[in-house]
Amino acid sequence: MQLILLSFPIIITFILSVKLFIKQKNNSLSNKLLGLFFLFFGVALFAILFNYFIEYQPVLKNYLYLFEILFYSVMLSLPIIIYFYVISLTDYIKNYNTIWKIAPHFYIPIQSVLFNIYPYISTSTATNPKTLDYTNFFSLKIIFVLLNIIYITKTLITYGKHRSKLQDVLSYDKGISLTWISTFVLGYISFVLCFFLLTPKSSPYVVYIPLLLIITYFIFQRNTQISISLENYEGDLLDDTLLNIPSQTDLLEEKTNTDLDSDKKVKLKNEIIELMKSEKPFLKSELTIYQLARMLSTNTNYLSIVINNEFGYSFVSFINSYRINEAKQLLMNTDFGKYTIEAISEKSGFNSKSAFNRAFKKQTNITPSEFRNR
C-alpha cells in the first residue's frame, strides 16, 4: 500500500508530461518545456523513491548506478528548464533562437551525465569510486543550490521586466499577470527545501507535498495563462507608415523628453482628453497603445511620454482610470441596477471581473459592490 501511495505523485507527473507533449490544440514551445519539466521532475521523484526503498530491499543497490546517471543531471536541469519555460511566454525567448545559445546553459547537467557514465565504460582500473561520490555530493549540495538561486532569480527578474513593458502597450492584464507564476515557483522552491531537509529516516512523503502546489498551478492557472509577444500587436498599425510609429523594440527603450517640446506635449495631452471623452476608446477591452496612437495620428513613443509624464500613469493605469469612471456612472445609474458586477465590468471595458475589482479598489479603496451599496 505504501508503494502505491508513494508512486501516485510520480504517475501524475508522467501523465501531465505526456499530455503536454501530445497536446494538439496548443502545441506551443511553452507546453513542451512544461512537459519536459514534469518529465524531469517525475524522474527525480522516482530516483528519490528508489533510494528510499533500498533501505528495505538491499538487492536494489545493484541497480543504483542507473539512477545515479540520471538523477544528478535531472536535478541540475530543473531550475534551467523553469527559466526557459517562463521566458518562452515572453519576447525574451527570441534571444535563444539557436541551439548554440541554449546548449551552454545545460553544460553542467551534461557534464554530470558524462562524469557518471565514464566509470562504467572506462577500461581503466584507476577510477576511484569515492571521487565520483564526492563530485556528485558537491554537485547536489553546492552547484544545485547555486543554479536554483541564479535561474529562479533570473526567471522572476525577466518576467517582471516583461510585465512592466506590457503595461506600456496593453490595456489589460488577463492571462499576463505575474501572479500566475507564484504558485508554480513556490511549489518548486518548497520541493528543493524539503529535499534538503529530508534525512534518511524521514518519510519520503514530505518530498511530494510540494507537488500539490505545482499540480494546483497546472490545473487552475495554466489554462488562463497565455503567451504574449509584443510583436503580435504591431499588426494593429497596419500600413500607417505616415504616422512614424516605431517598432515595439523602440517603444520599450528608455524614453526621453528631448523629441517632444512643451507645446507639443500640451497639444497631444488635450487631444488625448478630447478623444477619451468623444469616442471612448477605453471601452474596447483589448485596446493597445498602437491603436490609440493611430486614432491620434501620433507615434507610440510620444503618446507614452505624455501618458507617463503629463498624466502620471502607465498606459494600462491610464486607460483603467477612464474605465473606472465609466463603471461608477453605471453603478450609480438605476437603469443598470439589475446588472451584475461582471456585466458592469464588461460594459466599462474590462476583460475580466477580477481585473475590474482589483483596479477599482486600487483607485477608490472600496470594491465595486461596496460603491454600489453606498
Secondary structure, DSSP 4 states (H G I P E B T S, - for coil): -HHHHHHHHHHHHHHHHHHHHH-STT--HHHHHHHHHHHHHHHHHHHHHHHHHHTT-GGGGGGHHHHHHHHHHHHHHHHHHHHHHHHTTSGGGGGG-SHHHHGGGGHHHHHHHHHHHHHHH---S---HHHHHHHHHHIIIIIHHHHHHHHHHHHHHHHHHHHHHHTTTBS--TTT-TTHHHHHHHHHHHHHHHHHH--TTS-THHHHHHHHHHHHHHHHTGGG-----GGGGGGGGTT-GGG-PPPHHHHTSPP-STTS-HHHHHHHHHHHHHHHHHT-GGGSTT-BHHHHHHHHTS-HHHHHHHHHHTS---HHHHHHHHHHHHHHHHHH-GGGTTS-HHHHHHHTT-S-HHHHHHHHHHHHSS-HHHHHH-
